[in-house]
Amino acid sequence: MIVRKNERVLIQGITGKQGTFWAEQMRDYGTMVIGGVNPKKAGSTHLDLPVWGSAVEAADDLSALQDSIDVSVLFIPPMGMKGAAIDAIEAGIKKLVILTEHVPVQDVMYVLAAAEDCEAQILGPNTAGAVTPGECFTGFMPAFNQRVFRPGSIGVISRSGSLGTLVCLNLVQAGFGVSAFIGIGGDPIIGTTTGDALRILDQDERTEAVALVGEIGGTMEEDAADYAAGMKKPIAAFIAGSASPPGKKMGHAGAIVLGDRGSYASKKAALEAAGVKVMPTPSGIARTFAHEFG
């Protein structure tokens, strides 16, 4: 999912501590935040923005003004995520950024099925968000730090927010810039997979190369290798967890290896067979592109 500066953004959970802080940061950066949702504070204002009781209510009010909502960002506790996401989907919102971690798996599956029925895109759960440098961001990435995010032509996909931030920093330090950052999230089941994100960046005219940050667990990187093999844009990757013991969860809920697939060796082999340059350290990605475009 890539969010553009002309897209109208709703913040579900805007009045909470995190929702308040990041809504201000997003708006100050250029994100078109149009209001928020809190059922207990419907009809009030927060950050000089309207607060609605639900996303459906917000969509109805804006529809009367011939406006719409393009994106919803969810700062919602785990047990409330399902209801909030369904509310956004029923409101006709086509892009949902679900930041929440520790969401019950059955709730995630329900929301993803509902989103598919309505042709809505889901980023997350457990995502750090998305950044379009120089335009806008949704989530809690430090888009406003120009040492980390500078407009450019390299798209970044990451299951980890912190490792994704490090790779963006390395790219900027090497003289490159970022066309779009897509934080897909670290849970076992997520709305936008590594393969989905590759397709998005492959089709993005501003993206000339892709930096991929994966990790052990699941088969997303192996599955994405099939698509990567047909891409003309160069791809460099780092896979976290090379020294992790089998059967032990490391970090994210999805970072657990059972059997052969999902291991570091399996992911590395699949990506390299597809022509992806897999580096032993995150900083190796920037060095790869320095050589590629030098």
Backbone bond lengths (Angstrom), bond angles and torsions (degrees), N, CA, C in turn:
res aa  C-N    CA-C-N  psi(-1)  N-CA   C-N-CA  omega(-1)  CA-C   N-CA-C  phi
1 M - - - 1.457 - - 1.524 109.98 -
2 I 1.319 116.54 126.88 1.457 122.42 172.93 1.523 107.34 -114.74
3 V 1.316 116.98 128.29 1.465 122.23 178.65 1.521 108.50 -104.54
4 R 1.327 116.52 132.84 1.457 122.05 -179.28 1.528 110.82 -104.68
5 K 1.339 115.54 161.41 1.462 120.55 -173.25 1.525 113.76 -67.06
6 N 1.337 117.23 -19.31 1.466 119.55 -179.59 1.523 112.40 -89.59
7 E 1.338 117.90 1.37 1.458 120.66 -179.93 1.531 110.36 -88.33
8 R 1.309 114.98 138.12 1.465 122.17 -174.25 1.528 109.44 -89.09
9 V 1.340 115.86 128.90 1.467 121.55 -169.49 1.528 111.25 -116.74
10 L 1.329 115.65 130.24 1.460 123.68 174.44 1.525 108.17 -104.80
11 I 1.344 116.61 140.70 1.468 121.36 178.73 1.529 108.68 -110.36
12 Q 1.316 117.07 108.98 1.462 120.54 175.71 1.532 108.28 -85.97
13 G 1.329 115.22 117.58 1.458 120.61 -172.87 1.522 111.63 95.23
14 I 1.318 117.18 29.32 1.466 122.33 -173.60 1.520 113.36 -66.29
15 T 1.317 118.61 -26.64 1.466 120.04 -173.73 1.527 113.67 -86.08
16 G 1.338 117.65 -8.71 1.463 120.50 176.78 1.521 111.20 -72.13
17 K 1.319 115.99 171.62 1.465 120.99 -177.32 1.519 111.75 -59.78
18 Q 1.328 116.77 -51.09 1.465 120.40 -179.11 1.524 111.28 -70.33
19 G 1.321 116.02 -42.09 1.463 119.55 178.68 1.512 111.68 -59.36
20 T 1.332 116.95 -41.66 1.463 121.64 179.64 1.528 111.07 -64.21
21 F 1.336 115.84 -50.89 1.465 119.64 -176.84 1.520 111.53 -60.59
22 W 1.335 116.52 -49.88 1.459 118.79 -174.13 1.520 113.10 -77.27
23 A 1.321 117.50 -26.78 1.471 119.12 174.21 1.527 109.85 -62.99
24 E 1.337 116.41 -40.86 1.468 119.90 176.49 1.525 111.59 -63.69
25 Q 1.342 115.66 -44.07 1.464 119.34 -179.98 1.521 111.56 -63.19
26 M 1.315 116.10 -42.07 1.459 120.06 179.74 1.527 110.66 -63.28
27 R 1.317 115.52 -47.16 1.472 119.82 -178.65 1.517 110.98 -63.60
28 D 1.324 117.50 -43.82 1.469 120.83 -179.32 1.525 111.29 -63.18
29 Y 1.329 116.64 -30.60 1.463 120.43 -178.41 1.533 111.88 -76.56
30 G 1.316 116.62 -24.28 1.463 119.44 -179.74 1.516 114.24 131.13
31 T 1.332 117.23 -5.85 1.459 120.76 177.35 1.525 109.75 -65.04
32 M 1.332 116.63 135.75 1.461 120.77 -177.02 1.532 109.90 -84.49
33 V 1.342 115.95 76.08 1.462 121.61 178.29 1.526 108.08 -78.52
34 I 1.329 117.06 121.73 1.476 120.33 -174.17 1.522 112.91 -106.74
35 G 1.345 117.87 -6.21 1.454 120.25 178.79 1.511 110.50 155.49
36 G 1.339 115.06 -169.82 1.447 118.89 -176.65 1.512 112.95 -146.95
37 V 1.337 114.58 -179.30 1.464 121.38 -178.14 1.518 109.92 -129.49
38 N 1.322 115.59 132.14 1.460 124.02 167.77 1.527 106.49 -157.04
39 P 1.334 118.09 109.61 1.472 120.55 -176.12 1.522 113.98 -55.73
40 K 1.342 116.92 -28.35 1.464 120.07 -178.01 1.523 112.91 -83.22
41 K 1.334 117.46 -11.09 1.467 120.17 -176.79 1.520 111.80 -126.31
42 A 1.332 115.65 26.49 1.460 120.29 -179.64 1.526 110.88 -59.55
43 G 1.320 115.75 136.83 1.460 121.14 179.12 1.513 113.86 91.85
44 S 1.317 117.86 -8.47 1.466 120.88 178.94 1.524 109.75 -92.51
45 T 1.318 115.75 -178.34 1.464 120.63 173.34 1.531 108.24 -123.25
46 H 1.321 114.99 153.21 1.461 121.66 179.33 1.520 107.10 -148.57
47 L 1.316 116.47 128.76 1.472 121.18 -173.60 1.530 110.48 58.13
48 D 1.344 115.50 30.92 1.467 122.35 -177.80 1.525 112.14 63.78
49 L 1.313 115.65 25.59 1.456 121.71 178.99 1.531 109.05 -121.68
50 P 1.332 118.28 150.48 1.466 120.11 178.62 1.516 112.15 -70.37
51 V 1.332 115.04 146.99 1.461 121.30 175.58 1.522 107.83 -118.45
52 W 1.328 115.83 125.40 1.459 121.82 179.56 1.521 110.48 -104.92
53 G 1.325 115.60 164.05 1.450 120.32 179.09 1.513 113.39 -78.88
54 S 1.326 116.47 -20.38 1.455 121.46 179.61 1.519 108.96 -159.68
55 A 1.329 115.85 164.58 1.460 120.38 176.31 1.524 110.31 -67.60
56 V 1.329 116.81 -35.26 1.474 120.69 178.23 1.523 109.91 -62.55
57 E 1.336 116.16 -43.20 1.469 120.55 177.62 1.520 110.93 -62.33
58 A 1.315 117.17 -42.02 1.462 120.95 178.56 1.520 110.70 -62.81
59 A 1.330 116.59 -44.22 1.465 120.36 -179.61 1.525 111.48 -63.99
60 D 1.329 116.46 -39.14 1.471 119.99 179.02 1.525 111.18 -64.69
61 D 1.334 116.78 -44.61 1.461 120.53 179.63 1.526 111.26 -63.36
62 L 1.308 116.97 -43.06 1.460 120.78 -178.09 1.523 111.46 -72.09
63 S 1.322 116.58 -32.11 1.459 120.40 177.78 1.526 110.72 -61.93
64 A 1.325 115.66 -36.58 1.468 119.82 177.99 1.525 111.25 -64.28
65 L 1.333 116.25 -24.58 1.466 121.71 177.74 1.529 111.74 -97.88
66 Q 1.345 114.80 10.49 1.467 122.52 -178.52 1.528 111.98 60.81
67 D 1.330 115.12 34.12 1.454 122.03 174.25 1.529 108.58 -114.84
68 S 1.321 116.68 170.09 1.452 120.92 -179.44 1.527 109.58 -145.86
69 I 1.328 115.80 175.40 1.462 122.40 176.73 1.525 107.61 -118.64
70 D 1.294 116.21 126.05 1.467 120.42 -178.21 1.521 113.12 -95.03
71 V 1.342 116.01 -35.65 1.464 121.20 -172.70 1.525 109.52 -136.93
72 S 1.323 116.67 141.80 1.459 120.38 170.41 1.523 108.95 -123.32
73 V 1.333 116.13 133.99 1.458 122.58 177.71 1.523 107.68 -109.84
74 L 1.332 116.58 124.98 1.457 120.51 -172.63 1.526 112.04 -102.98
75 F 1.336 116.32 108.91 1.467 123.45 168.03 1.533 106.33 -100.94
76 I 1.310 115.88 72.20 1.463 122.28 -169.90 1.528 109.87 -125.87
77 P 1.357 119.37 137.98 1.467 121.23 177.03 1.529 111.39 -60.27
78 P 1.337 116.76 157.78 1.469 120.71 -174.46 1.526 115.21 -52.34
79 M 1.330 117.19 -46.24 1.461 119.12 -175.39 1.526 112.43 -75.45
80 G 1.320 117.60 -11.97 1.462 120.56 177.65 1.515 113.51 -99.90
81 M 1.341 117.15 -5.59 1.456 120.16 -174.18 1.517 112.31 -62.48
82 K 1.320 117.50 -45.29 1.465 120.83 -176.52 1.525 110.85 -56.55
83 G 1.332 117.05 -50.00 1.463 120.38 -178.57 1.511 112.52 -64.08
84 A 1.342 116.85 -40.70 1.465 120.58 -179.70 1.518 111.36 -67.49
85 A 1.328 116.81 -40.83 1.466 119.83 179.93 1.521 111.33 -66.96
86 I 1.321 117.29 -42.27 1.469 120.15 177.96 1.523 110.23 -63.93
87 D 1.317 117.25 -37.62 1.461 122.01 175.93 1.530 110.04 -58.37
88 A 1.331 116.95 -45.85 1.465 121.08 -179.96 1.525 111.41 -65.25
89 I 1.337 116.16 -41.41 1.462 120.07 179.48 1.526 110.71 -65.13
90 E 1.325 116.65 -42.02 1.468 120.49 178.63 1.522 111.91 -67.11
91 A 1.339 116.05 -22.87 1.463 120.52 177.23 1.531 111.60 -78.72
92 G 1.324 116.33 -4.98 1.456 120.04 178.62 1.514 114.24 87.35
93 I 1.339 117.25 12.46 1.467 120.92 179.58 1.527 108.56 -76.54
94 K 1.321 116.51 130.21 1.463 121.15 -172.09 1.526 114.46 -98.15
95 K 1.323 118.17 -8.27 1.465 121.01 177.62 1.520 109.16 -132.22
96 L 1.337 117.07 121.19 1.458 121.96 178.99 1.525 109.39 -120.84
97 V 1.331 116.09 128.19 1.461 121.98 176.00 1.527 106.64 -108.07
98 I 1.331 116.42 105.42 1.472 121.51 -174.63 1.523 108.54 -101.37
99 L 1.325 115.79 103.25 1.461 122.15 -176.19 1.528 112.72 -80.27
100 T 1.309 116.80 -20.88 1.458 123.77 -171.61 1.524 113.51 -59.80
101 E 1.341 115.96 134.75 1.462 120.63 171.79 1.525 109.55 -107.79
102 H 1.320 116.40 170.03 1.471 124.08 -179.55 1.534 112.10 63.11
103 V 1.332 116.94 32.35 1.463 120.75 176.68 1.525 108.93 -81.02
104 P 1.334 118.91 132.69 1.467 120.28 177.26 1.529 110.99 -54.34
105 V 1.329 115.88 137.18 1.467 120.75 -175.33 1.521 111.52 -58.21
106 Q 1.335 117.30 -40.39 1.463 119.20 -178.16 1.528 111.57 -64.56
107 D 1.333 116.53 -31.08 1.469 119.74 177.04 1.528 110.73 -69.74
108 V 1.328 116.34 -39.50 1.467 120.58 178.07 1.525 109.82 -62.67
109 M 1.321 116.87 -45.59 1.465 120.77 -179.49 1.523 111.29 -61.54
110 Y 1.316 116.85 -39.58 1.469 121.25 179.12 1.530 110.43 -63.58
111 V 1.331 115.87 -45.75 1.468 120.37 -178.57 1.533 111.00 -66.05
112 L 1.325 117.20 -41.44 1.459 119.86 -179.85 1.525 111.28 -64.65
113 A 1.331 116.98 -37.31 1.462 120.45 177.66 1.528 110.77 -65.98
114 A 1.335 116.20 -42.15 1.465 120.31 178.45 1.524 111.05 -64.52
115 A 1.336 116.06 -40.25 1.467 120.32 179.40 1.529 110.83 -64.57
116 E 1.327 116.61 -40.55 1.465 119.85 179.38 1.522 110.91 -63.18
117 D 1.327 116.78 -41.22 1.466 120.92 179.20 1.520 111.64 -61.42
118 C 1.344 116.36 -32.39 1.472 120.95 -176.62 1.527 112.35 -102.76
119 E 1.332 116.63 7.25 1.464 122.30 179.66 1.526 112.08 56.60
120 A 1.324 114.97 42.68 1.469 121.24 176.11 1.528 108.86 -101.92
121 Q 1.333 116.67 146.17 1.453 121.92 177.66 1.538 109.82 -94.44
122 I 1.321 115.60 140.43 1.464 121.32 178.43 1.523 108.84 -120.24
123 L 1.315 116.77 129.37 1.463 122.29 170.82 1.521 106.60 -110.89
124 G 1.336 117.38 118.76 1.445 121.35 -174.58 1.522 110.40 107.72
125 P 1.341 116.40 -164.51 1.459 129.74 3.92 1.537 112.90 -68.34
126 N 1.328 113.56 176.19 1.460 122.88 178.30 1.523 110.59 59.93
127 T 1.331 116.05 40.78 1.454 121.24 176.10 1.523 110.35 -102.24
128 A 1.332 115.74 152.67 1.466 120.40 172.97 1.518 110.91 -86.33
129 G 1.348 116.19 -10.17 1.451 120.09 176.04 1.515 113.61 112.56
130 A 1.322 115.29 -164.90 1.461 122.59 -177.97 1.521 109.37 -131.53
131 V 1.330 115.51 146.07 1.464 121.38 179.60 1.526 109.17 -131.65
132 T 1.314 116.09 132.17 1.459 121.89 167.85 1.524 105.35 -115.88
133 P 1.331 117.92 94.74 1.472 121.19 -172.79 1.530 112.98 -54.39
134 G 1.336 114.07 134.83 1.452 120.22 -178.66 1.508 113.73 84.81
135 E 1.345 117.49 -6.83 1.461 120.99 -178.26 1.523 112.67 -121.81
136 C 1.320 116.37 -65.48 1.464 120.00 -173.10 1.524 109.59 -165.77
137 F 1.332 115.90 169.44 1.454 120.29 170.52 1.515 109.60 -151.23
138 T 1.333 115.53 156.37 1.461 121.78 178.25 1.516 107.97 -132.53
139 G 1.320 116.74 120.11 1.459 120.72 -178.98 1.505 111.30 125.30
140 F 1.337 116.56 -144.22 1.464 118.85 -178.42 1.525 111.74 -132.67
141 M 1.323 115.88 46.42 1.460 121.38 173.05 1.528 109.22 -93.95
142 P 1.349 118.61 149.69 1.475 121.10 -177.66 1.534 112.25 -80.41
143 A 1.316 115.77 62.11 1.467 120.92 -177.27 1.523 111.67 -61.25
144 F 1.328 115.94 -29.03 1.463 121.93 -175.77 1.529 112.72 -75.25
145 N 1.331 117.89 -10.27 1.462 122.05 178.86 1.527 108.98 -88.54
146 Q 1.331 116.92 106.62 1.460 120.92 -174.76 1.523 112.81 -70.54
147 R 1.319 117.54 -13.32 1.465 119.39 174.15 1.523 111.30 -75.79
148 V 1.325 116.29 -17.25 1.464 121.46 -179.27 1.523 111.62 -106.57
149 F 1.320 116.33 -42.70 1.464 120.93 -177.45 1.522 110.86 -123.07
150 R 1.318 114.15 112.56 1.460 121.60 175.57 1.522 106.94 -131.18
151 P 1.330 118.63 137.99 1.473 120.08 -179.49 1.525 111.53 -57.27
152 G 1.308 115.26 139.52 1.460 120.20 -179.78 1.511 111.08 -170.55
153 S 1.324 116.85 -151.94 1.467 120.47 -170.53 1.526 114.48 -122.57
154 I 1.329 118.28 8.81 1.463 120.28 179.79 1.527 110.13 -106.70
155 G 1.310 116.15 120.80 1.456 120.85 176.56 1.518 110.08 -85.21
156 V 1.320 116.56 142.50 1.473 121.38 -177.04 1.529 109.15 -122.24
157 I 1.320 115.31 127.91 1.469 122.77 174.95 1.518 107.58 -115.61
158 S 1.337 117.10 131.43 1.462 118.25 -178.88 1.516 112.13 -148.05
159 R 1.327 115.93 136.02 1.462 120.57 171.02 1.527 110.37 -77.92
160 S 1.319 117.15 -22.62 1.462 123.05 -177.70 1.528 110.76 -111.22
161 G 1.321 116.40 130.05 1.457 119.43 176.88 1.512 112.44 -67.40
162 S 1.340 116.59 -41.94 1.466 119.97 -177.19 1.522 111.81 -69.92
163 L 1.333 117.51 -43.98 1.460 119.95 178.43 1.532 111.12 -68.33
164 G 1.322 116.10 -34.83 1.459 119.41 176.35 1.513 111.74 -64.06
165 T 1.325 116.06 -39.50 1.463 120.99 176.91 1.525 110.27 -63.05
166 L 1.336 116.36 -42.94 1.465 120.83 179.49 1.525 111.10 -61.46
167 V 1.312 117.52 -43.74 1.464 120.68 179.97 1.525 110.88 -64.34
168 C 1.329 117.03 -40.73 1.473 120.18 176.95 1.529 110.42 -62.23
169 L 1.325 116.92 -42.05 1.469 121.59 176.60 1.527 110.50 -59.72
170 N 1.324 117.00 -46.93 1.462 121.47 179.21 1.525 111.32 -59.98
171 L 1.326 116.87 -41.44 1.463 120.98 -179.45 1.525 111.28 -64.45
172 V 1.335 116.33 -43.59 1.464 119.96 179.52 1.524 110.58 -66.40
173 Q 1.323 116.53 -41.52 1.471 120.01 177.97 1.525 111.78 -61.68
174 A 1.322 116.69 -29.08 1.463 121.46 180.00 1.528 112.33 -85.16
175 G 1.338 116.39 1.46 1.452 120.23 177.46 1.511 115.09 96.20
176 F 1.336 117.53 5.74 1.463 121.12 179.06 1.529 110.39 -97.26
177 G 1.309 115.39 176.43 1.452 122.06 174.41 1.519 109.19 -135.51
178 V 1.331 116.34 171.14 1.458 122.59 -174.93 1.525 109.94 -111.83
179 S 1.322 115.96 128.13 1.469 120.14 177.19 1.524 110.54 -79.34
180 A 1.324 116.16 -40.83 1.466 121.63 178.34 1.513 109.29 -162.82
181 F 1.328 115.97 140.49 1.460 122.11 172.92 1.514 107.91 -109.33
182 I 1.329 116.40 127.51 1.459 121.49 178.45 1.522 108.17 -121.19
183 G 1.331 116.47 106.47 1.458 121.11 177.27 1.516 109.00 -90.02
184 I 1.324 116.99 102.91 1.466 118.94 -172.04 1.524 113.00 -78.84
185 G 1.341 117.98 -20.88 1.462 120.59 178.44 1.512 112.32 101.16
186 G 1.323 115.53 159.01 1.453 120.69 -172.66 1.515 115.56 -109.14
187 D 1.328 118.26 12.56 1.462 119.88 179.91 1.533 111.31 -82.54
188 P 1.335 117.57 161.05 1.469 119.98 -179.70 1.525 113.02 -63.17
189 I 1.334 116.96 -35.57 1.468 121.40 179.83 1.525 108.48 -120.78
190 I 1.326 116.47 119.67 1.464 121.47 -178.25 1.520 110.07 -137.18
191 G 1.312 115.26 163.13 1.459 120.30 -175.24 1.509 114.10 -77.08
192 T 1.326 117.55 -39.80 1.458 122.03 179.80 1.518 108.34 -112.67
193 T 1.318 117.39 113.52 1.455 121.93 -177.77 1.526 110.22 -86.62
194 T 1.323 115.71 174.68 1.460 120.76 175.66 1.523 110.53 -58.57
195 G 1.322 116.50 -43.57 1.463 120.28 178.42 1.510 112.81 -63.33
196 D 1.341 117.06 -41.47 1.462 120.74 177.14 1.524 110.76 -59.08
197 A 1.340 115.53 -45.86 1.464 120.33 -178.37 1.529 111.17 -65.26
198 L 1.330 117.18 -37.62 1.469 120.25 176.12 1.520 110.83 -60.48
199 R 1.313 117.04 -43.42 1.468 120.49 179.42 1.526 110.90 -62.42
200 I 1.322 116.39 -41.29 1.469 120.92 -179.57 1.529 110.11 -61.63
201 L 1.320 116.80 -47.25 1.458 120.24 -177.90 1.527 111.89 -73.09
202 D 1.318 116.91 -30.45 1.466 120.32 176.61 1.526 110.32 -64.15
203 Q 1.320 116.55 -33.45 1.461 121.80 -178.41 1.526 112.61 -89.08
204 D 1.323 117.10 -7.81 1.462 121.40 -178.30 1.527 110.30 -82.21
205 E 1.316 117.10 121.02 1.462 121.69 -176.27 1.524 112.61 -65.65
206 R 1.322 118.06 -24.88 1.462 121.36 -177.50 1.532 112.66 -81.42
207 T 1.328 116.35 -14.21 1.461 120.91 -175.58 1.519 111.06 -96.44
208 E 1.341 116.17 123.55 1.464 121.43 179.71 1.522 112.17 -106.01
209 A 1.329 117.71 -18.86 1.461 122.22 179.74 1.528 107.90 -153.57
210 V 1.348 115.91 162.85 1.466 120.40 -176.20 1.522 110.69 -129.28
211 A 1.326 115.66 131.39 1.463 122.99 171.50 1.519 107.67 -102.69
212 L 1.311 116.58 124.82 1.460 121.91 -175.27 1.526 110.41 -116.24
213 V 1.325 116.72 122.44 1.467 121.72 177.62 1.524 107.79 -113.02
214 G 1.325 115.70 108.10 1.454 120.70 179.23 1.514 110.87 -112.23
215 E 1.307 115.28 -172.53 1.466 120.14 176.18 1.513 108.42 -158.56
216 I 1.314 116.09 165.01 1.462 120.44 -179.82 1.526 109.78 -62.79
217 G 1.317 115.65 159.04 1.452 121.28 178.82 1.514 111.95 99.23
218 G 1.323 116.46 139.49 1.451 120.67 -178.71 1.522 111.11 69.55
219 T 1.314 115.82 -175.72 1.469 119.86 -178.03 1.528 112.07 -127.16
220 M 1.335 117.32 19.08 1.463 119.35 -175.01 1.520 112.94 -60.82
221 E 1.320 116.65 -41.44 1.461 118.81 -178.51 1.528 111.01 -68.49
222 E 1.347 116.66 -41.51 1.463 119.60 176.31 1.525 110.74 -61.59
223 D 1.330 116.65 -43.96 1.460 120.65 -179.78 1.529 110.94 -64.15
224 A 1.328 116.47 -38.30 1.468 120.78 -178.74 1.523 112.10 -70.11
225 A 1.321 116.68 -22.17 1.465 120.17 -178.07 1.518 111.79 -60.99
226 D 1.334 117.58 -33.10 1.466 120.60 178.54 1.526 110.91 -60.07
227 Y 1.340 116.30 -42.05 1.465 119.23 178.78 1.527 110.68 -74.10
228 A 1.322 116.20 -40.10 1.470 120.58 -178.62 1.523 111.70 -58.10
229 A 1.330 116.35 -33.41 1.467 120.68 -178.08 1.524 112.34 -60.89
230 G 1.322 117.07 -25.87 1.461 120.53 -178.93 1.513 114.33 -98.80
231 M 1.333 117.50 1.94 1.466 120.68 -178.96 1.527 111.25 -82.51
232 K 1.325 115.64 143.16 1.459 120.77 175.75 1.531 111.31 -91.42
233 K 1.331 116.74 -20.78 1.458 120.50 178.66 1.529 109.25 -75.61
234 P 1.339 118.40 133.83 1.466 120.12 179.41 1.526 111.98 -65.19
235 I 1.329 114.96 145.22 1.469 121.57 179.84 1.523 108.75 -128.95
236 A 1.333 115.58 131.71 1.465 121.32 172.73 1.526 107.43 -123.03
237 A 1.324 116.76 141.26 1.460 120.18 -172.79 1.518 112.44 -134.72
238 F 1.332 114.21 156.69 1.463 122.85 169.12 1.521 106.80 -132.34
239 I 1.331 117.20 131.05 1.457 122.01 178.25 1.526 108.73 -112.48
240 A 1.311 116.54 115.74 1.466 121.08 179.95 1.525 110.85 -77.86
241 G 1.318 116.14 144.50 1.459 120.91 173.93 1.503 115.01 103.00
242 S 1.334 117.46 23.94 1.469 120.23 -176.97 1.533 112.78 -62.33
243 A 1.329 117.16 -27.28 1.468 119.92 -176.85 1.530 112.64 -102.39
244 S 1.334 117.69 10.08 1.464 120.33 -176.08 1.527 111.54 -76.75
245 P 1.328 118.00 138.81 1.469 121.06 178.28 1.523 111.16 -73.90
246 P 1.336 118.91 144.03 1.465 122.05 179.26 1.523 111.71 -59.44
247 G 1.342 116.11 145.11 1.453 121.49 174.93 1.512 115.39 81.16
248 K 1.324 117.28 2.22 1.465 120.46 -178.34 1.519 109.40 -116.14
249 K 1.344 116.02 129.21 1.462 120.31 178.73 1.524 109.34 -73.07
250 M 1.313 115.77 133.20 1.463 121.30 -179.24 1.523 108.56 -124.05
251 G 1.316 118.54 105.24 1.457 121.08 177.05 1.509 112.20 79.60
252 H 1.313 117.16 -106.33 1.457 121.75 -175.54 1.528 112.32 -67.01
253 A 1.326 114.78 156.92 1.464 120.10 179.76 1.518 111.81 -62.01
254 G 1.340 116.59 -28.07 1.456 119.81 -178.98 1.509 113.93 -86.18
255 A 1.320 117.70 -3.48 1.469 121.16 -174.02 1.520 111.37 -91.48
256 I 1.316 115.83 66.74 1.459 120.60 176.22 1.520 108.30 -138.32
257 V 1.317 115.78 133.03 1.460 121.26 -175.81 1.518 109.74 -103.50
258 L 1.330 116.17 125.81 1.454 122.06 175.64 1.526 107.59 -127.49
259 G 1.316 117.34 115.39 1.453 119.82 -176.43 1.516 111.09 83.13
260 D 1.330 115.94 -160.33 1.460 121.00 -175.76 1.516 112.69 -81.46
261 R 1.342 117.68 -46.02 1.458 119.57 -178.81 1.522 110.21 -71.56
262 G 1.313 115.98 143.43 1.453 120.70 -176.74 1.510 112.76 98.97
263 S 1.318 117.30 -11.42 1.460 120.60 179.23 1.521 110.49 -80.03
264 Y 1.309 115.43 165.17 1.467 120.19 177.24 1.524 110.21 -60.20
265 A 1.317 116.74 -45.43 1.464 120.52 -177.67 1.524 111.27 -61.66
266 S 1.333 116.18 -40.92 1.464 120.23 -179.21 1.519 111.54 -65.87
267 K 1.316 116.69 -44.66 1.472 120.71 179.98 1.526 110.58 -65.74
268 K 1.316 116.48 -44.95 1.465 120.67 -178.98 1.533 110.48 -60.95
269 A 1.320 115.98 -45.27 1.457 120.20 -178.77 1.529 111.53 -63.22
270 A 1.332 116.39 -43.92 1.465 120.40 -178.42 1.528 111.32 -64.91
271 L 1.325 116.73 -43.68 1.462 120.29 -178.85 1.525 111.34 -68.82
272 E 1.311 116.66 -42.58 1.469 119.12 -179.94 1.521 111.29 -65.69
273 A 1.323 116.92 -34.85 1.462 120.18 176.82 1.525 111.39 -65.45
274 A 1.340 116.12 -24.41 1.467 121.61 178.39 1.527 112.36 -89.00
275 G 1.329 116.65 1.26 1.459 120.19 178.58 1.506 114.68 93.33
276 V 1.331 117.03 6.91 1.464 121.46 179.17 1.527 108.79 -82.36
277 K 1.315 117.21 136.76 1.465 121.30 177.38 1.526 108.52 -88.98
278 V 1.324 116.32 110.19 1.466 121.95 -177.59 1.524 108.29 -95.69
279 M 1.326 116.11 120.52 1.450 122.03 -175.01 1.530 111.61 -100.72
280 P 1.329 118.60 149.29 1.468 121.30 -177.98 1.526 113.99 -75.54
281 T 1.333 117.57 -17.88 1.467 122.13 179.16 1.526 109.70 -135.41
282 P 1.339 118.34 156.28 1.469 119.91 178.20 1.527 113.21 -58.74
283 S 1.334 117.37 -37.66 1.464 120.34 -178.13 1.526 112.31 -65.96
284 G 1.325 116.22 -19.68 1.453 120.12 178.79 1.515 113.18 -64.22
285 I 1.334 117.18 -24.55 1.464 120.49 179.42 1.522 110.26 -63.30
286 A 1.330 117.08 -47.48 1.473 120.84 179.71 1.528 110.72 -62.84
287 R 1.325 116.42 -39.92 1.464 119.65 178.96 1.527 111.26 -64.53
288 T 1.307 115.95 -36.82 1.469 120.09 178.03 1.531 110.86 -61.34
289 F 1.325 116.10 -46.18 1.462 119.42 -179.32 1.519 112.03 -70.79
290 A 1.330 117.06 -30.48 1.476 120.09 175.96 1.521 109.27 -61.43
291 H 1.324 115.53 -38.66 1.473 120.21 178.45 1.525 110.17 -74.05
292 E 1.334 116.19 -39.78 1.471 121.67 -178.00 1.519 111.83 -63.26
293 F 1.333 116.02 -43.41 1.469 120.50 -174.21 1.529 112.27 -106.85
294 G 1.349 117.40 5.67 1.447 120.56 -176.85 1.523 113.40 -72.88
